Amino acid sequence: MKNFQTGLWRLADPKISITSVASMAIGAAMAYRDGDFSWLWLAVLAVAMFCMEVAKNAWGDIFDYDSGTDLAVLPEDRTDF
């Protein structure tokens, strides 16, 4: 289970996903200011945003592997990013 959680966390890539979270927070703040705010819909949006970020990053990793881009990088040049 730990490997699954670690893999999911790496696919979520918080350093990249922060831009999506920031835009969601701005939109939520604007909705709250206008009085048209729902905690339930914010939670649904947060889960959906997380799933989209994971899918986007996973698709990029799959494409890089299938295209040979990942395999072209020498082992000594690889990083965690």
N, CA, C and O atoms as a GROMACS GRO file, in nm:
protein
  324
    1MET      N    1   0.083  -0.120   0.000
    1MET     CA    2   0.000   0.000   0.000
    1MET      C    3   0.087   0.126   0.000
    1MET      O    4   0.051   0.227  -0.061
    2LYS      N    5   0.201   0.119   0.069
    2LYS     CA    6   0.289   0.236   0.074
    2LYS      C    7   0.342   0.271  -0.064
    2LYS      O    8   0.352   0.389  -0.097
    3ASN      N    9   0.376   0.170  -0.145
    3ASN     CA   10   0.424   0.197  -0.280
    3ASN      C   11   0.317   0.264  -0.364
    3ASN      O   12   0.347   0.353  -0.444
    4PHE      N   13   0.191   0.223  -0.347
    4PHE     CA   14   0.081   0.285  -0.421
    4PHE      C   15   0.067   0.432  -0.382
    4PHE      O   16   0.052   0.518  -0.468
    5GLN      N   17   0.071   0.459  -0.252
    5GLN     CA   18   0.058   0.597  -0.204
    5GLN      C   19   0.175   0.683  -0.251
    5GLN      O   20   0.155   0.798  -0.290
    6THR      N   21   0.294   0.628  -0.248
    6THR     CA   22   0.412   0.702  -0.295
    6THR      C   23   0.400   0.730  -0.444
    6THR      O   24   0.430   0.841  -0.488
    7GLY      N   25   0.358   0.631  -0.521
    7GLY     CA   26   0.341   0.651  -0.664
    7GLY      C   27   0.233   0.753  -0.696
    7GLY      O   28   0.250   0.835  -0.786
    8LEU      N   29   0.123   0.747  -0.624
    8LEU     CA   30   0.014   0.843  -0.645
    8LEU      C   31   0.060   0.984  -0.610
    8LEU      O   32   0.027   1.080  -0.681
    9TRP      N   33   0.135   0.997  -0.503
    9TRP     CA   34   0.187   1.129  -0.462
    9TRP      C   35   0.282   1.184  -0.569
    9TRP      O   36   0.280   1.303  -0.599
   10ARG      N   37   0.365   1.096  -0.626
   10ARG     CA   38   0.457   1.141  -0.731
   10ARG      C   39   0.381   1.180  -0.857
   10ARG      O   40   0.419   1.275  -0.926
   11LEU      N   41   0.274   1.107  -0.888
   11LEU     CA   42   0.193   1.144  -1.005
   11LEU      C   43   0.117   1.274  -0.982
   11LEU      O   44   0.097   1.352  -1.075
   12ALA      N   45   0.074   1.297  -0.858
   12ALA     CA   46   0.004   1.422  -0.827
   12ALA      C   47   0.097   1.541  -0.843
   12ALA      O   48   0.053   1.650  -0.880
   13ASP      N   49   0.225   1.523  -0.816
   13ASP     CA   50   0.330   1.623  -0.834
   13ASP      C   51   0.290   1.760  -0.778
   13ASP      O   52   0.261   1.852  -0.853
   14PRO      N   53   0.287   1.771  -0.645
   14PRO     CA   54   0.239   1.894  -0.581
   14PRO      C   55   0.309   2.022  -0.626
   14PRO      O   56   0.247   2.128  -0.627
   15LYS      N   57   0.435   2.013  -0.664
   15LYS     CA   58   0.505   2.135  -0.706
   15LYS      C   59   0.449   2.190  -0.837
   15LYS      O   60   0.462   2.309  -0.864
   16ILE      N   61   0.386   2.106  -0.918
   16ILE     CA   62   0.323   2.149  -1.043
   16ILE      C   63   0.175   2.177  -1.021
   16ILE      O   64   0.121   2.272  -1.077
   17SER      N   65   0.109   2.096  -0.940
   17SER     CA   66  -0.035   2.108  -0.919
   17SER      C   67  -0.074   2.232  -0.841
   17SER      O   68  -0.192   2.266  -0.835
   18ILE      N   69   0.022   2.300  -0.780
   18ILE     CA   70  -0.009   2.417  -0.698
   18ILE      C   71  -0.076   2.526  -0.781
   18ILE      O   72  -0.155   2.604  -0.726
   19THR      N   73  -0.048   2.534  -0.910
   19THR     CA   74  -0.112   2.636  -0.993
   19THR      C   75  -0.262   2.609  -1.007
   19THR      O   76  -0.342   2.702  -1.007
   20SER      N   77  -0.298   2.483  -1.018
   20SER     CA   78  -0.441   2.448  -1.026
   20SER      C   79  -0.510   2.477  -0.894
   20SER      O   80  -0.623   2.526  -0.892
   21VAL      N   81  -0.443   2.447  -0.784
   21VAL     CA   82  -0.501   2.474  -0.652
   21VAL      C   83  -0.517   2.624  -0.631
   21VAL      O   84  -0.618   2.669  -0.575
   22ALA      N   85  -0.420   2.702  -0.676
   22ALA     CA   86  -0.428   2.847  -0.660
   22ALA      C   87  -0.547   2.904  -0.737
   22ALA      O   88  -0.620   2.988  -0.685
   23SER      N   89  -0.566   2.859  -0.861
   23SER     CA   90  -0.679   2.911  -0.938
   23SER      C   91  -0.812   2.867  -0.878
   23SER      O   92  -0.909   2.943  -0.880
   24MET      N   93  -0.817   2.746  -0.823
   24MET     CA   94  -0.938   2.699  -0.757
   24MET      C   95  -0.966   2.783  -0.632
   24MET      O   96  -1.081   2.816  -0.604
   25ALA      N   97  -0.862   2.818  -0.557
   25ALA     CA   98  -0.880   2.899  -0.436
   25ALA      C   99  -0.929   3.040  -0.470
   25ALA      O  100  -1.013   3.095  -0.399
   26ILE      N  101  -0.877   3.097  -0.578
   26ILE     CA  102  -0.922   3.230  -0.620
   26ILE      C  103  -1.069   3.226  -0.660
   26ILE      O  104  -1.148   3.313  -0.621
   27GLY      N  105  -1.107   3.124  -0.737
   27GLY     CA  106  -1.247   3.110  -0.777
   27GLY      C  107  -1.338   3.088  -0.657
   27GLY      O  108  -1.448   3.143  -0.652
   28ALA      N  109  -1.294   3.009  -0.560
   28ALA     CA  110  -1.373   2.985  -0.440
   28ALA      C  111  -1.388   3.114  -0.359
   28ALA      O  112  -1.496   3.141  -0.306
   29ALA      N  113  -1.281   3.192  -0.351
   29ALA     CA  114  -1.288   3.319  -0.277
   29ALA      C  115  -1.385   3.416  -0.344
   29ALA      O  116  -1.459   3.487  -0.276
   30MET      N  117  -1.384   3.417  -0.477
   30MET     CA  118  -1.477   3.506  -0.549
   30MET      C  119  -1.622   3.460  -0.530
   30MET      O  120  -1.712   3.543  -0.513
   31ALA      N  121  -1.644   3.329  -0.533
   31ALA     CA  122  -1.780   3.277  -0.511
   31ALA      C  123  -1.826   3.306  -0.369
   31ALA      O  124  -1.942   3.340  -0.348
   32TYR      N  125  -1.736   3.293  -0.273
   32TYR     CA  126  -1.770   3.322  -0.134
   32TYR      C  127  -1.806   3.469  -0.116
   32TYR      O  128  -1.901   3.504  -0.047
   33ARG      N  129  -1.728   3.555  -0.181
   33ARG     CA  130  -1.754   3.699  -0.173
   33ARG      C  131  -1.891   3.734  -0.230
   33ARG      O  132  -1.961   3.819  -0.176
   34ASP      N  133  -1.928   3.669  -0.338
   34ASP     CA  134  -2.057   3.698  -0.403
   34ASP      C  135  -2.174   3.627  -0.335
   34ASP      O  136  -2.289   3.649  -0.372
   35GLY      N  137  -2.146   3.543  -0.237
   35GLY     CA  138  -2.251   3.476  -0.162
   35GLY      C  139  -2.304   3.351  -0.230
   35GLY      O  140  -2.405   3.295  -0.186
   36ASP      N  141  -2.238   3.305  -0.335
   36ASP     CA  142  -2.282   3.186  -0.408
   36ASP      C  143  -2.176   3.076  -0.390
   36ASP      O  144  -2.113   3.032  -0.486
   37PHE      N  145  -2.159   3.031  -0.266
   37PHE     CA  146  -2.051   2.939  -0.231
   37PHE      C  147  -2.107   2.812  -0.169
   37PHE      O  148  -2.202   2.817  -0.090
   38SER      N  149  -2.047   2.698  -0.205
   38SER     CA  150  -2.089   2.570  -0.149
   38SER      C  151  -1.965   2.489  -0.113
   38SER      O  152  -1.880   2.462  -0.198
   39TRP      N  153  -1.955   2.450   0.013
   39TRP     CA  154  -1.842   2.367   0.055
   39TRP      C  155  -1.845   2.232  -0.015
   39TRP      O  156  -1.740   2.175  -0.047
   40LEU      N  157  -1.964   2.180  -0.038
   40LEU     CA  158  -1.977   2.050  -0.105
   40LEU      C  159  -1.919   2.058  -0.246
   40LEU      O  160  -1.841   1.971  -0.286
   41TRP      N  161  -1.956   2.161  -0.323
   41TRP     CA  162  -1.906   2.172  -0.459
   41TRP      C  163  -1.756   2.202  -0.461
   41TRP      O  164  -1.686   2.161  -0.554
   42LEU      N  165  -1.706   2.272  -0.360
   42LEU     CA  166  -1.562   2.295  -0.353
   42LEU      C  167  -1.489   2.163  -0.330
   42LEU      O  168  -1.383   2.139  -0.388
   43ALA      N  169  -1.544   2.077  -0.244
   43ALA     CA  170  -1.484   1.946  -0.220
   43ALA      C  171  -1.488   1.859  -0.346
   43ALA      O  172  -1.390   1.791  -0.378
   44VAL      N  173  -1.601   1.860  -0.416
   44VAL     CA  174  -1.613   1.784  -0.542
   44VAL      C  175  -1.511   1.836  -0.643
   44VAL      O  176  -1.444   1.757  -0.709
   45LEU      N  177  -1.499   1.967  -0.654
   45LEU     CA  178  -1.402   2.027  -0.746
   45LEU      C  179  -1.259   1.989  -0.708
   45LEU      O  180  -1.178   1.961  -0.796
   46ALA      N  181  -1.228   1.987  -0.579
   46ALA     CA  182  -1.092   1.952  -0.534
   46ALA      C  183  -1.058   1.808  -0.572
   46ALA      O  184  -0.947   1.780  -0.617
   47VAL      N  185  -1.152   1.717  -0.553
   47VAL     CA  186  -1.129   1.577  -0.590
   47VAL      C  187  -1.113   1.564  -0.742
   47VAL      O  188  -1.024   1.492  -0.789
   48ALA      N  189  -1.199   1.632  -0.816
   48ALA     CA  190  -1.191   1.628  -0.962
   48ALA      C  191  -1.059   1.687  -1.011
   48ALA      O  192  -0.997   1.633  -1.102
   49MET      N  193  -1.016   1.797  -0.951
   49MET     CA  194  -0.891   1.862  -0.990
   49MET      C  195  -0.773   1.769  -0.961
   49MET      O  196  -0.681   1.759  -1.042
   50PHE      N  197  -0.776   1.702  -0.847
   50PHE     CA  198  -0.670   1.607  -0.812
   50PHE      C  199  -0.664   1.494  -0.915
   50PHE      O  200  -0.556   1.458  -0.962
   51CYS      N  201  -0.780   1.440  -0.949
   51CYS     CA  202  -0.785   1.329  -1.047
   51CYS      C  203  -0.734   1.375  -1.184
   51CYS      O  204  -0.662   1.301  -1.251
   52MET      N  205  -0.771   1.496  -1.226
   52MET     CA  206  -0.723   1.547  -1.356
   52MET      C  207  -0.573   1.567  -1.355
   52MET      O  208  -0.506   1.537  -1.454
   53GLU      N  209  -0.519   1.618  -1.246
   53GLU     CA  210  -0.374   1.639  -1.237
   53GLU      C  211  -0.299   1.506  -1.243
   53GLU      O  212  -0.198   1.494  -1.312
   54VAL      N  213  -0.348   1.406  -1.170
   54VAL     CA  214  -0.284   1.274  -1.172
   54VAL      C  215  -0.291   1.214  -1.312
   54VAL      O  216  -0.192   1.161  -1.362
   55ALA      N  217  -0.407   1.223  -1.376
   55ALA     CA  218  -0.422   1.168  -1.511
   55ALA      C  219  -0.331   1.240  -1.610
   55ALA      O  220  -0.270   1.176  -1.696
   56LYS      N  221  -0.322   1.371  -1.600
   56LYS     CA  222  -0.237   1.450  -1.690
   56LYS      C  223  -0.090   1.411  -1.674
   56LYS      O  224  -0.020   1.390  -1.773
   57ASN      N  225  -0.046   1.401  -1.551
   57ASN     CA  226   0.094   1.365  -1.527
   57ASN      C  227   0.124   1.221  -1.566
   57ASN      O  228   0.232   1.192  -1.618
   58ALA      N  229   0.029   1.131  -1.542
   58ALA     CA  230   0.049   0.991  -1.580
   58ALA      C  231   0.057   0.978  -1.732
   58ALA      O  232   0.140   0.905  -1.785
   59TRP      N  233  -0.031   1.049  -1.802
   59TRP     CA  234  -0.029   1.045  -1.948
   59TRP      C  235   0.104   1.097  -2.002
   59TRP      O  236   0.159   1.041  -2.097
   60GLY      N  237   0.157   1.204  -1.942
   60GLY     CA  238   0.286   1.256  -1.984
   60GLY      C  239   0.398   1.155  -1.962
   60GLY      O  240   0.485   1.140  -2.047
   61ASP      N  241   0.395   1.086  -1.850
   61ASP     CA  242   0.497   0.984  -1.822
   61ASP      C  243   0.487   0.868  -1.920
   61ASP      O  244   0.588   0.817  -1.968
   62ILE      N  245   0.365   0.826  -1.948
   62ILE     CA  246   0.346   0.716  -2.043
   62ILE      C  247   0.395   0.757  -2.182
   62ILE      O  248   0.464   0.680  -2.249
   63PHE      N  249   0.362   0.877  -2.225
   63PHE     CA  250   0.404   0.926  -2.356
   63PHE      C  251   0.557   0.933  -2.364
   63PHE      O  252   0.616   0.892  -2.464
   64ASP      N  253   0.621   0.987  -2.259
   64ASP     CA  254   0.768   0.996  -2.258
   64ASP      C  255   0.832   0.859  -2.265
   64ASP      O  256   0.933   0.842  -2.334
   65TYR      N  257   0.776   0.762  -2.196
   65TYR     CA  258   0.833   0.627  -2.199
   65TYR      C  259   0.812   0.562  -2.336
   65TYR      O  260   0.905   0.506  -2.394
   66ASP      N  261   0.687   0.571  -2.387
   66ASP     CA  262   0.656   0.508  -2.517
   66ASP      C  263   0.734   0.571  -2.633
   66ASP      O  264   0.772   0.501  -2.727
   67SER      N  265   0.758   0.702  -2.625
   67SER     CA  266   0.828   0.769  -2.734
   67SER      C  267   0.978   0.747  -2.728
   67SER      O  268   1.049   0.778  -2.824
   68GLY      N  269   1.026   0.693  -2.617
   68GLY     CA  270   1.169   0.667  -2.602
   68GLY      C  271   1.245   0.781  -2.537
   68GLY      O  272   1.366   0.771  -2.516
   69THR      N  273   1.176   0.888  -2.505
   69THR     CA  274   1.243   1.003  -2.444
   69THR      C  275   1.308   0.965  -2.311
   69THR      O  276   1.423   1.001  -2.286
   70ASP      N  277   1.235   0.893  -2.226
   70ASP     CA  278   1.290   0.852  -2.097
   70ASP      C  279   1.408   0.757  -2.113
   70ASP      O  280   1.503   0.762  -2.035
   71LEU      N  281   1.401   0.671  -2.212
   71LEU     CA  282   1.507   0.572  -2.232
   71LEU      C  283   1.634   0.635  -2.288
   71LEU      O  284   1.742   0.577  -2.276
   72ALA      N  285   1.623   0.752  -2.349
   72ALA     CA  286   1.738   0.819  -2.408
   72ALA      C  287   1.824   0.891  -2.304
   72ALA      O  288   1.937   0.929  -2.333
   73VAL      N  289   1.771   0.911  -2.184
   73VAL     CA  290   1.845   0.979  -2.079
   73VAL      C  291   1.937   0.880  -2.009
   73VAL      O  292   1.893   0.774  -1.964
   74LEU      N  293   2.064   0.914  -2.001
   74LEU     CA  294   2.160   0.826  -1.936
   74LEU      C  295   2.132   0.818  -1.786
   74LEU      O  296   2.086   0.916  -1.727
   75PRO      N  297   2.157   0.703  -1.725
   75PRO     CA  298   2.128   0.686  -1.582
   75PRO      C  299   2.192   0.793  -1.493
   75PRO      O  300   2.131   0.835  -1.395
   76GLU      N  301   2.311   0.836  -1.526
   76GLU     CA  302   2.378   0.937  -1.441
   76GLU      C  303   2.319   1.076  -1.459
   76GLU      O  304   2.347   1.166  -1.379
   77ASP      N  305   2.238   1.096  -1.563
   77ASP     CA  306   2.174   1.226  -1.586
   77ASP      C  307   2.032   1.232  -1.534
   77ASP      O  308   1.968   1.338  -1.542
   78ARG      N  309   1.980   1.123  -1.481
   78ARG     CA  310   1.841   1.120  -1.434
   78ARG      C  311   1.830   1.182  -1.296
   78ARG      O  312   1.920   1.171  -1.212
   79THR      N  313   1.716   1.247  -1.273
   79THR     CA  314   1.684   1.304  -1.142
   79THR      C  315   1.546   1.256  -1.102
   79THR      O  316   1.478   1.189  -1.180
   80ASP      N  317   1.504   1.290  -0.981
   80ASP     CA  318   1.370   1.253  -0.936
   80ASP      C  319   1.262   1.334  -1.007
   80ASP      O  320   1.144   1.302  -0.997
   81PHE      N  321   1.302   1.439  -1.077
   81PHE     CA  322   1.204   1.525  -1.143
   81PHE      C  323   1.197   1.489  -1.288
   81PHE      O  324   1.120   1.550  -1.363
   0.00000   0.00000   0.00000
